[in-house]
Amino acid sequence: MKKEHYVLIKKGGQKEVFYIDYEKIDGYQVTPKNKVKYDGIIVNKLILIKPSFTKKLLVKKSKRKLEEYLKYIIDIMDNDNDTNPEDIAKALNNLERYKRTVMNTYRMYLDKKYYELLLQKIDLINQELSKKLYIINSRNYIVEEVLEEKKGKSR
C-alpha cells in the first residue's frame, strides 16, 4: 500500500489540504541533519524545486567542503614530520568520492562555468595531496634503505 503525503498550505486565511506525488517532482533532495529537539513538524525529506535556490545551496555546500580540504592540506604542510601516509590516502579517497558526487549529482544544478571551476579546484587539491603523499613515501623509503645498510648481516 502506498503512503499518501499531504501538505497543509495557508493562503489568505484559507486552509487547503492536497496530495503531492513525490515521484513526479524533479528537484534536489535534501535530508535535514539537524539534531535539535523541536515540538513542531518533523521534516524527513525536502525537495528543492526552484533552480536558483538549489544553485545557491550547492554553491555554499561546495565552498564549505573545499575550505575543509584546504584546511586539511595546510595542517599537513605545517606538520611535516608527523604526517601519516594513511591519512593522506584517506583524504585522497574522500576527495575522489566528493569529485564523483559533484560530477554525478551537482552537475545538473550548477552552471557550466562554476561546475568546471569547481572540478579544477578539486583537481588542484588532488595534485597537492598526491605530491605530499609521494614526498612522504619517498622519504620513508630512503630511511628504510639507510637502516638496512647500517644493519648488515648478522651471523
N, C-alpha and C positions, 0 to 999 in steps of 0.2 A: 504494500500500500504506500502510495506516495504522500509525503508530508506536504501539507498546504502551508504556505507562508503568507501572512497578511501584514499589511503596513497601515498604520494609522496616520493620516495626514490632516492637519488642522489648517483650513483656509477660511479666513474671514468668519470665524466663529462656527463654521460647519465642520462636522466630523464625518469623514468617509472612510470606509474600510473596503479595500480591494485586494485582489490576488495578483501577485507578481510571479511570473515564470522565470526563475533564475537561469535556466539552461539557455534561454534565448538572448540574454543580456551579454553583450560583449563589453569587456572593460578589464581593468587591472584589479585583481582580487587582493585584499589586504586582510590579514588576521591580526587583531589587536593583541599586543603582548603586555598590556597594562595589568599589573597585579594589585591595583588599588581597589579596596573593597568599596562597593557602591550599592546603594539601596535601589537605584533606578533600573533602567533597562540594561540588560547584559548583551553586548554585541559580540557575536562569534565570528562574523564574516562581514566584510564591507566590500562592495564592488564600486570602483570609481569609474564613472561613465564619461564624465567631462574630460576631454583630451588635455586641456590646458592645466587642469588641476592634477591630473595624472603625471604630466610632464614635470610640473613643479615639484611634486612629491619625489619622483625618481631622481631628479637632478640633486635635490637636497640629500637624498639617501646615498647617491653615488659619491657626492663630495665628502660626506661623513666617512664612508668606507675608505676612500683614497687617503684621507687625512690619517686614518687609523694605520694604514700600511706605511705611510711616510714616517709617522712617529716610531713605528717598529724599526724601520731602516735606520733612523737616527740613533735609536737605542743600540742597535747592532754596531754601528760605526763608533759610538762612544765607548762601548765595552769591547774593545778589540781583542783582548786576551781571553775574556770569559765567554765568548760566543760558542755555542754548541752547534755543530753542523746539522744535527737532527731538527733543531728549532727552525733553522733557515729552510730546511727541506719541507717542514710542515707549512711554513709561511708561503713557500712557492706553490705547494699543493692547494692551499686555501685561495691564493691569488688566481691560480688556474681555474678553480671552481667558480670564483667570482666572475672571471672573464667569460666563462661559458654561460653563466646566468645572464650577464649583460647581453651576450650575443643572441641567446635564445628567447629571453623574456623581455628585456628592456628595449630591444631594437625597434619594435613596432610602435612604441610610445614616445621615443625620443626623436629629435630632429636628426637628420643625417649628419650634419656638421658636428653637432655635440657628440653624437654616437662615435664618430671617427676620432674625435679628440679624446674621448674617454678611453677608447681602445689604445690609442697612442700612449696615454699616461700609464695605463696598465702595463703595456709592453716595456716602457721605460723602468718602471718599478721592478718588473720581472728581470730585466737585464742587470740592474743593480744588485738584486738578491743573488742572481746566478754568479756574478763576478765575486761577490763576497764569499759564496759557498766554494767557488773554485780556489780562492786565495787561502781559505781556511783548510781545505783538503790538501792542497799542495804543501802548506806549512806543516801539517800533521805528517805527511808522507816523508818530508825531509827529516823531521825529528825522529821518526821511526828508523830511517836508514842510518842516521848518526848513532842511535842507540845500538843497532845491530853491529855496526863496525867496532864500537867500543867493547861490546860483549865478547866477541870472538868465540872460539870453540872451546868447550870445556871437556877435559879428559879425565 
